[in-house]
Amino acid sequence: MTDLSNLKAPKGATSSKKRVGRGPGSTDGGTAGRGHNGQKSRSGGNVHPRFEGGQTPLHRRLPKFGFSNQKFRKRFSIVNLQDLERVFEDGATVDRESLRERGLVKRNHDGIKILGKGELTKSLTVKAHKFSKSAQAAIETVGGTAEVI
């Protein structure tokens, strides 16, 4: 029976490693198939794949261009109205601490943004850094307040 504990390659699938540099009687004695002189004949001597023979490499010949704003951007934790509906009771105040206690905000981003996905039926006082227009309208429609921090 063949299972993972006794797997073997089929006969003829593997061959033993070629032993080079074992004297002139073998086919690869002396230089061991490496030719005579040069960097590639030496022990540990080989060039990296991007080496271009000493000419200025491609990444230095091409001009630098563009600008990335990624490290300066502001990141917001996103909370939807359906999450507020599910977690908070009527008349509650929603701020960063209460969202963190209830597990809706886990990471410490630059701020909190409330988005309008889902229905809201409870009157809540929501304090956040940003609101989408639909979220702000939905909060104020049910008698709550949307305060920008």
C-alpha atoms as an extended CHARMM CRD file, in Angstrom:
* protein
*
       149  EXT
         1         1  MET       CA              0.0000000000        0.0000000000        0.0000000000  PROA      1               0.0000000000
         2         2  THR       CA              1.3100000000        3.4660000000       -0.9090000000  PROA      2               0.0000000000
         3         3  ASP       CA              0.6720000000        6.3010000000        1.4940000000  PROA      3               0.0000000000
         4         4  LEU       CA              2.5520000000        9.4140000000        2.5970000000  PROA      4               0.0000000000
         5         5  SER       CA              4.7870000000        7.4380000000        4.9510000000  PROA      5               0.0000000000
         6         6  ASN       CA              6.4180000000        5.3380000000        2.2320000000  PROA      6               0.0000000000
         7         7  LEU       CA              6.4600000000        7.3790000000       -0.9780000000  PROA      7               0.0000000000
         8         8  LYS       CA              9.2230000000        6.5900000000       -3.4780000000  PROA      8               0.0000000000
         9         9  ALA       CA             10.0960000000        7.9810000000       -6.8890000000  PROA      9               0.0000000000
        10        10  PRO       CA              9.5150000000        5.5110000000       -9.7460000000  PROA      10              0.0000000000
        11        11  LYS       CA             12.5230000000        3.5590000000      -11.0240000000  PROA      11              0.0000000000
        12        12  GLY       CA             14.7030000000        5.6350000000      -13.3640000000  PROA      12              0.0000000000
        13        13  ALA       CA             13.2240000000        8.9680000000      -12.2490000000  PROA      13              0.0000000000
        14        14  THR       CA             16.2730000000        9.9750000000      -10.2130000000  PROA      14              0.0000000000
        15        15  SER       CA             19.9740000000        9.7330000000      -10.9740000000  PROA      15              0.0000000000
        16        16  SER       CA             22.9340000000       10.1380000000       -8.6740000000  PROA      16              0.0000000000
        17        17  LYS       CA             24.7680000000       13.4540000000       -8.5380000000  PROA      17              0.0000000000
        18        18  LYS       CA             27.5970000000       13.8260000000      -11.0660000000  PROA      18              0.0000000000
        19        19  ARG       CA             30.9610000000       13.7050000000       -9.2540000000  PROA      19              0.0000000000
        20        20  VAL       CA             33.2080000000       16.2280000000      -10.9620000000  PROA      20              0.0000000000
        21        21  GLY       CA             36.8370000000       17.1130000000      -10.3750000000  PROA      21              0.0000000000
        22        22  ARG       CA             37.9440000000       13.5700000000       -9.4690000000  PROA      22              0.0000000000
        23        23  GLY       CA             40.9910000000       13.2540000000      -11.6980000000  PROA      23              0.0000000000
        24        24  PRO       CA             41.7940000000       12.9430000000      -15.4120000000  PROA      24              0.0000000000
        25        25  GLY       CA             40.2560000000        9.4880000000      -15.7130000000  PROA      25              0.0000000000
        26        26  SER       CA             36.7700000000       10.8790000000      -15.2640000000  PROA      26              0.0000000000
        27        27  THR       CA             35.2050000000       13.0190000000      -17.9630000000  PROA      27              0.0000000000
        28        28  ASP       CA             35.2230000000       16.0950000000      -15.7400000000  PROA      28              0.0000000000
        29        29  GLY       CA             38.5840000000       16.0920000000      -13.9800000000  PROA      29              0.0000000000
        30        30  GLY       CA             40.9230000000       19.0630000000      -13.7520000000  PROA      30              0.0000000000
        31        31  THR       CA             38.6760000000       22.0610000000      -14.2560000000  PROA      31              0.0000000000
        32        32  ALA       CA             35.4830000000       20.1610000000      -13.3020000000  PROA      32              0.0000000000
        33        33  GLY       CA             33.5320000000       21.4620000000      -16.2670000000  PROA      33              0.0000000000
        34        34  ARG       CA             34.0460000000       25.1050000000      -15.3210000000  PROA      34              0.0000000000
        35        35  GLY       CA             36.4650000000       26.0410000000      -18.1160000000  PROA      35              0.0000000000
        36        36  HSD       CA             39.8280000000       27.5910000000      -17.3270000000  PROA      36              0.0000000000
        37        37  ASN       CA             40.0490000000       31.1120000000      -15.8820000000  PROA      37              0.0000000000
        38        38  GLY       CA             37.6200000000       33.8230000000      -14.9370000000  PROA      38              0.0000000000
        39        39  GLN       CA             35.1710000000       34.7190000000      -12.2410000000  PROA      39              0.0000000000
        40        40  LYS       CA             32.8310000000       31.8240000000      -12.9720000000  PROA      40              0.0000000000
        41        41  SER       CA             35.6280000000       29.2740000000      -12.5900000000  PROA      41              0.0000000000
        42        42  ARG       CA             36.3980000000       30.3760000000       -9.0490000000  PROA      42              0.0000000000
        43        43  SER       CA             34.8250000000       29.0920000000       -5.8590000000  PROA      43              0.0000000000
        44        44  GLY       CA             31.7800000000       31.2100000000       -5.0110000000  PROA      44              0.0000000000
        45        45  GLY       CA             32.3850000000       33.3070000000       -8.1060000000  PROA      45              0.0000000000
        46        46  ASN       CA             29.2800000000       34.2380000000       -9.9900000000  PROA      46              0.0000000000
        47        47  VAL       CA             27.5730000000       37.4820000000      -10.9940000000  PROA      47              0.0000000000
        48        48  HSD       CA             24.0770000000       38.4060000000       -9.8560000000  PROA      48              0.0000000000
        49        49  PRO       CA             21.3060000000       38.2680000000      -12.4770000000  PROA      49              0.0000000000
        50        50  ARG       CA             21.0700000000       42.0810000000      -12.8250000000  PROA      50              0.0000000000
        51        51  PHE       CA             24.7970000000       42.5610000000      -13.4960000000  PROA      51              0.0000000000
        52        52  GLU       CA             25.3300000000       44.1050000000      -16.9320000000  PROA      52              0.0000000000
        53        53  GLY       CA             29.0630000000       43.6050000000      -17.4060000000  PROA      53              0.0000000000
        54        54  GLY       CA             30.0830000000       46.8530000000      -15.7540000000  PROA      54              0.0000000000
        55        55  GLN       CA             27.9400000000       49.1890000000      -17.8310000000  PROA      55              0.0000000000
        56        56  THR       CA             25.5970000000       51.4800000000      -15.9150000000  PROA      56              0.0000000000
        57        57  PRO       CA             22.6890000000       49.2760000000      -14.8710000000  PROA      57              0.0000000000
        58        58  LEU       CA             19.2090000000       49.8260000000      -16.2380000000  PROA      58              0.0000000000
        59        59  HSD       CA             17.7350000000       51.0490000000      -12.9500000000  PROA      59              0.0000000000
        60        60  ARG       CA             20.3350000000       53.8360000000      -12.8830000000  PROA      60              0.0000000000
        61        61  ARG       CA             19.9890000000       54.7350000000      -16.5750000000  PROA      61              0.0000000000
        62        62  LEU       CA             16.2600000000       55.3760000000      -16.2980000000  PROA      62              0.0000000000
        63        63  PRO       CA             15.0220000000       58.6420000000      -14.7560000000  PROA      63              0.0000000000
        64        64  LYS       CA             13.2400000000       58.7870000000      -11.4390000000  PROA      64              0.0000000000
        65        65  PHE       CA              9.6310000000       59.8840000000      -11.6770000000  PROA      65              0.0000000000
        66        66  GLY       CA              6.4020000000       60.0500000000       -9.7290000000  PROA      66              0.0000000000
        67        67  PHE       CA              5.4810000000       60.6970000000       -6.1450000000  PROA      67              0.0000000000
        68        68  SER       CA              3.6660000000       58.5070000000       -3.6650000000  PROA      68              0.0000000000
        69        69  ASN       CA              1.5860000000       60.0510000000       -0.9400000000  PROA      69              0.0000000000
        70        70  GLN       CA              1.0910000000       56.7470000000        0.9060000000  PROA      70              0.0000000000
        71        71  LYS       CA              3.1790000000       57.5450000000        3.9660000000  PROA      71              0.0000000000
        72        72  PHE       CA              1.4090000000       60.8930000000        4.4850000000  PROA      72              0.0000000000
        73        73  ARG       CA             -2.1840000000       59.7430000000        3.9810000000  PROA      73              0.0000000000
        74        74  LYS       CA             -4.7410000000       59.7400000000        6.7670000000  PROA      74              0.0000000000
        75        75  ARG       CA             -6.2800000000       56.3590000000        7.5670000000  PROA      75              0.0000000000
        76        76  PHE       CA             -9.7700000000       56.0860000000        8.9940000000  PROA      76              0.0000000000
        77        77  SER       CA            -11.5020000000       53.2440000000       10.8070000000  PROA      77              0.0000000000
        78        78  ILE       CA            -14.7790000000       52.5620000000        8.9980000000  PROA      78              0.0000000000
        79        79  VAL       CA            -18.0460000000       51.9910000000       10.8930000000  PROA      79              0.0000000000
        80        80  ASN       CA            -21.3940000000       51.4650000000        9.1550000000  PROA      80              0.0000000000
        81        81  LEU       CA            -24.8590000000       52.4460000000       10.3840000000  PROA      81              0.0000000000
        82        82  GLN       CA            -25.9110000000       48.7890000000       10.5290000000  PROA      82              0.0000000000
        83        83  ASP       CA            -23.1330000000       48.1700000000       13.0670000000  PROA      83              0.0000000000
        84        84  LEU       CA            -24.3390000000       51.0640000000       15.2330000000  PROA      84              0.0000000000
        85        85  GLU       CA            -27.9070000000       49.7230000000       15.0120000000  PROA      85              0.0000000000
        86        86  ARG       CA            -26.7840000000       46.2540000000       16.0820000000  PROA      86              0.0000000000
        87        87  VAL       CA            -24.5300000000       47.2460000000       18.9930000000  PROA      87              0.0000000000
        88        88  PHE       CA            -25.9190000000       50.4260000000       20.6070000000  PROA      88              0.0000000000
        89        89  GLU       CA            -29.2010000000       51.0170000000       22.4250000000  PROA      89              0.0000000000
        90        90  ASP       CA            -31.5290000000       53.9790000000       21.8590000000  PROA      90              0.0000000000
        91        91  GLY       CA            -30.2300000000       57.3130000000       23.1940000000  PROA      91              0.0000000000
        92        92  ALA       CA            -26.6000000000       56.1620000000       23.5550000000  PROA      92              0.0000000000
        93        93  THR       CA            -23.5530000000       58.3160000000       22.8650000000  PROA      93              0.0000000000
        94        94  VAL       CA            -21.2100000000       56.8280000000       20.2810000000  PROA      94              0.0000000000
        95        95  ASP       CA            -17.5790000000       57.9250000000       20.4780000000  PROA      95              0.0000000000
        96        96  ARG       CA            -14.1270000000       56.3780000000       19.9610000000  PROA      96              0.0000000000
        97        97  GLU       CA            -14.0280000000       54.7560000000       23.4310000000  PROA      97              0.0000000000
        98        98  SER       CA            -17.4920000000       53.1960000000       23.1960000000  PROA      98              0.0000000000
        99        99  LEU       CA            -16.7460000000       51.8740000000       19.6840000000  PROA      99              0.0000000000
       100       100  ARG       CA            -13.4950000000       50.3510000000       20.9430000000  PROA      100             0.0000000000
       101       101  GLU       CA            -15.2030000000       48.7460000000       23.9830000000  PROA      101             0.0000000000
       102       102  ARG       CA            -17.7720000000       47.0640000000       21.7500000000  PROA      102             0.0000000000
       103       103  GLY       CA            -15.1350000000       45.8660000000       19.2410000000  PROA      103             0.0000000000
       104       104  LEU       CA            -16.2240000000       47.9600000000       16.2390000000  PROA      104             0.0000000000
       105       105  VAL       CA            -12.8780000000       49.8140000000       16.1190000000  PROA      105             0.0000000000
       106       106  LYS       CA             -9.7800000000       47.7320000000       16.7230000000  PROA      106             0.0000000000
       107       107  ARG       CA             -6.8140000000       49.6170000000       15.2330000000  PROA      107             0.0000000000
       108       108  ASN       CA             -5.6220000000       53.0520000000       16.2780000000  PROA      108             0.0000000000
       109       109  HSD       CA             -6.0150000000       54.9130000000       12.9630000000  PROA      109             0.0000000000
       110       110  ASP       CA             -6.0970000000       58.6880000000       12.4360000000  PROA      110             0.0000000000
       111       111  GLY       CA             -9.8450000000       58.8770000000       12.9290000000  PROA      111             0.0000000000
       112       112  ILE       CA            -13.2610000000       57.2700000000       12.5590000000  PROA      112             0.0000000000
       113       113  LYS       CA            -15.5560000000       57.6020000000        9.5600000000  PROA      113             0.0000000000
       114       114  ILE       CA            -19.2430000000       56.6790000000        9.7030000000  PROA      114             0.0000000000
       115       115  LEU       CA            -20.6980000000       55.3170000000        6.4520000000  PROA      115             0.0000000000
       116       116  GLY       CA            -24.3640000000       54.9640000000        5.5100000000  PROA      116             0.0000000000
       117       117  LYS       CA            -24.6420000000       51.2130000000        4.8480000000  PROA      117             0.0000000000
       118       118  GLY       CA            -27.7140000000       49.7290000000        6.5320000000  PROA      118             0.0000000000
       119       119  GLU       CA            -30.7400000000       51.1000000000        8.3690000000  PROA      119             0.0000000000
       120       120  LEU       CA            -30.7170000000       53.1420000000       11.5740000000  PROA      120             0.0000000000
       121       121  THR       CA            -33.8580000000       53.3150000000       13.7330000000  PROA      121             0.0000000000
       122       122  LYS       CA            -32.3470000000       54.4060000000       17.0810000000  PROA      122             0.0000000000
       123       123  SER       CA            -31.6840000000       58.0070000000       18.0760000000  PROA      123             0.0000000000
       124       124  LEU       CA            -27.9390000000       58.1820000000       18.7430000000  PROA      124             0.0000000000
       125       125  THR       CA            -25.4230000000       60.9320000000       19.4450000000  PROA      125             0.0000000000
       126       126  VAL       CA            -22.5160000000       60.0010000000       17.1800000000  PROA      126             0.0000000000
       127       127  LYS       CA            -19.1210000000       61.6940000000       17.5640000000  PROA      127             0.0000000000
       128       128  ALA       CA            -16.6680000000       60.9130000000       14.7480000000  PROA      128             0.0000000000
       129       129  HSD       CA            -14.0500000000       62.5660000000       12.5740000000  PROA      129             0.0000000000
       130       130  LYS       CA            -15.9510000000       62.1540000000        9.2980000000  PROA      130             0.0000000000
       131       131  PHE       CA            -19.4480000000       61.2500000000        8.1080000000  PROA      131             0.0000000000
       132       132  SER       CA            -20.6870000000       60.3310000000        4.6610000000  PROA      132             0.0000000000
       133       133  LYS       CA            -23.6170000000       62.4710000000        3.5150000000  PROA      133             0.0000000000
       134       134  SER       CA            -26.0040000000       59.5060000000        3.5950000000  PROA      134             0.0000000000
       135       135  ALA       CA            -24.9010000000       58.5330000000        7.1120000000  PROA      135             0.0000000000
       136       136  GLN       CA            -25.3050000000       62.0630000000        8.4530000000  PROA      136             0.0000000000
       137       137  ALA       CA            -28.7500000000       62.3470000000        6.8650000000  PROA      137             0.0000000000
       138       138  ALA       CA            -29.8490000000       58.9670000000        8.2660000000  PROA      138             0.0000000000
       139       139  ILE       CA            -28.6730000000       59.8250000000       11.7940000000  PROA      139             0.0000000000
       140       140  GLU       CA            -30.4560000000       63.2030000000       11.7870000000  PROA      140             0.0000000000
       141       141  THR       CA            -33.6230000000       61.7110000000       10.2360000000  PROA      141             0.0000000000
       142       142  VAL       CA            -34.2210000000       59.4470000000       13.2640000000  PROA      142             0.0000000000
       143       143  GLY       CA            -33.5900000000       62.3260000000       15.7020000000  PROA      143             0.0000000000
       144       144  GLY       CA            -29.9270000000       61.7200000000       16.4710000000  PROA      144             0.0000000000
       145       145  THR       CA            -26.9870000000       64.0770000000       16.1650000000  PROA      145             0.0000000000
       146       146  ALA       CA            -23.8190000000       63.7030000000       14.1240000000  PROA      146             0.0000000000
       147       147  GLU       CA            -20.9550000000       65.6580000000       15.7330000000  PROA      147             0.0000000000
       148       148  VAL       CA            -17.6690000000       66.1210000000       13.9110000000  PROA      148             0.0000000000
       149       149  ILE       CA            -14.7290000000       65.8580000000       16.3040000000  PROA      149             0.0000000000
